[in-house]
Amino acid sequence: MIKVVETRQIGFEKWAGLYKAYAEFYKVPMTSQQLQTAWNWLDGHETELRGIAALVDGEPRGIVHYRRFLRPLVGEVGIFLDDIFVCPSVRRLGVGKALLKHLEHIAEIQDCTVIRWMTAEHNHDAQNFYDQFGKKTGWLTYDHKMGGGDGGEKK
């Protein structure tokens, strides 16, 4: 059985295990300080970041981090899905679907008009899954690292 709960209900240690596995999948180094910062963001009221977790037979097996964002051009509010991770051992068992359906419910309650996310270009399994829930847009994502180092011109 799959049950979706707020992230804080699973506690720091179980959440951290899932988030570290997510970071390892994308080959992103994760320090204990980064984990603590993200947890504080999730568990506090200083930021918009929120989280939900999927329990499979009572054990956390998936997480989602999300936040609201303003859409000034259309005068609406959306939800940005920052992170979604499902343990490989329970993929294709409905865990990701349960998390996204729960997030859809949250979006409806909060009168949000869109849920937006991105994934790595090479993550074809995720893209095939996401094709069930949304459509790929024509927008490209750019990052500008403060202090340079990204080849962008500093002004």
For each residue, the residues with C-beta under 8 A, 3 or more apart:
1: 56 57
2: 54 55 56 93 94 95 98
3: 54 55 58
4: 52 53 54 55 98 99 102
5: 9 10 52 53 55
6: 9 50 51 52 53
7: 10 15 42 43 50 51 52 53 63 65
8: 11 42 43 51
9: 5 6 53
10: 5 7 14 15 53 55 60
11: 8 14 15
12: 15 16 39
13: 16 17
14: 10 11 17 18 53 60
15: 7 10 11 12 18 19 39 42 51 53 60 63
16: 12 13 19 20 35 39
17: 13 14 20 21
18: 14 15 21 22 53 60 61 62 63 85 87
19: 15 16 22 23 30 35 38 63 83 85
20: 16 17 23 24 30 35
21: 17 18 24 25 85 87
22: 18 19 25 26 63 83 85
23: 19 20 26 28 29 30
24: 20 21 27 28 30
25: 21 22 85
26: 22 23 120
27: 24
28: 23 24
29: 23
30: 19 20 23 24 34 35
31: 34 35
32: 35 36
33: 36 37
34: 30 31 37 38
35: 16 19 20 30 31 32 38 39
36: 32 33 39 40
37: 33 34 40 41
38: 19 34 35 41 42 49 65
39: 12 15 16 35 36 42 43
40: 36 37 43 44
41: 37 38 44 46 47 49
42: 7 8 15 38 39 49 50 51 65
43: 7 8 39 40
44: 40 41 47
45:
46: 41
47: 41 44 67
48: 67 68 69
49: 38 41 42 65 66 67 82
50: 6 7 42 65 66 67
51: 6 7 8 15 42 63 64 65 66
52: 4 5 6 7 63 64 66 99 102 103 106
53: 4 5 6 7 9 10 14 15 18 60 62 63 64
54: 2 3 4 60 61 62 63 86 95 98 99
55: 2 3 4 5 10 58 59 60 61
56: 1 2 59 61 62 90 93 95
57: 1
58: 3 55
59: 55 56
60: 10 14 15 18 53 54 55 63
61: 18 54 55 56 86 87 89 90 95
62: 18 53 54 56 84 85 86 87 90 95 96 98 99
63: 7 15 18 19 22 51 52 53 54 60 83 84 85 99
64: 51 52 53 81 83 84 99 100 102 103
65: 7 38 42 49 50 51 81 82 83 84
66: 49 50 51 52 79 80 81 82 103 106 115
67: 47 48 49 50 79 80 82
68: 48 77 78 79 80 110 112
69: 48 77 78 79 80 116
70: 77
71: 74 75 76 77 78 113 114
72: 75
73:
74: 71 113
75: 71 72
76: 71 112 113 114
77: 68 69 70 71 110 111 112 113
78: 68 69 71 107 112 113 114 115 116
79: 66 67 68 69 103 106 107 110 112 114 115 116
80: 66 67 68 69 115 116 117
81: 64 65 66 84 103 115 116 117
82: 49 65 66 67 117
83: 19 22 63 64 65
84: 62 63 64 65 81 96 99 100 117
85: 18 19 21 22 25 62 63
86: 54 61 62 90 91 95 96 99
87: 18 21 61 62 90 91 95
88: 91
89: 61
90: 56 61 62 86 87 93 95
91: 86 87 88 95 96
92:
93: 2 56 90
94: 2 97 98
95: 2 54 56 61 62 86 87 90 91 98 99
96: 62 84 86 91 99 100 129
97: 94 100 101 132
98: 2 4 54 62 94 95 101 102
99: 4 52 54 62 63 64 84 86 95 96 102 103
100: 64 84 96 97 103 104 115 133
101: 97 98 104 105
102: 4 52 64 98 99 105 106
103: 52 64 66 79 81 99 100 106 107 115
104: 100 101 107 108 115
105: 101 102 108 109
106: 52 66 79 102 103 109 110 112
107: 78 79 103 104 110 112 114 115
108: 104 105 111 112
109: 105 106
110: 68 77 79 106 107
111: 77 108
112: 68 76 77 78 79 106 107 108 115
113: 71 74 76 77 78
114: 71 76 78 79 107
115: 66 78 79 80 81 100 103 104 107 112 134
116: 69 78 79 80 81
117: 80 81 82 84 130 134
118: 141
119: 123 126 127 130
120: 26 123 126
121:
122:
123: 119 120 126 127
124: 127 128
125: 128 129
126: 119 120 123 129 130
127: 119 123 124 130 131 136
128: 124 125 131
129: 96 125 126 132 133
130: 117 119 126 127 133 134
131: 127 128 134 135 136
132: 97 129
133: 100 129 130
134: 115 117 130 131
135: 131
136: 127 131
137:
138:
139:
140:
141: 118
142:
143: 150
144: 150 152
145: 148 149 150 152
146:
147:
148: 145 152 154
149: 145
150: 143 144 145
151:
152: 144 145 148
153:
154: 148
155:
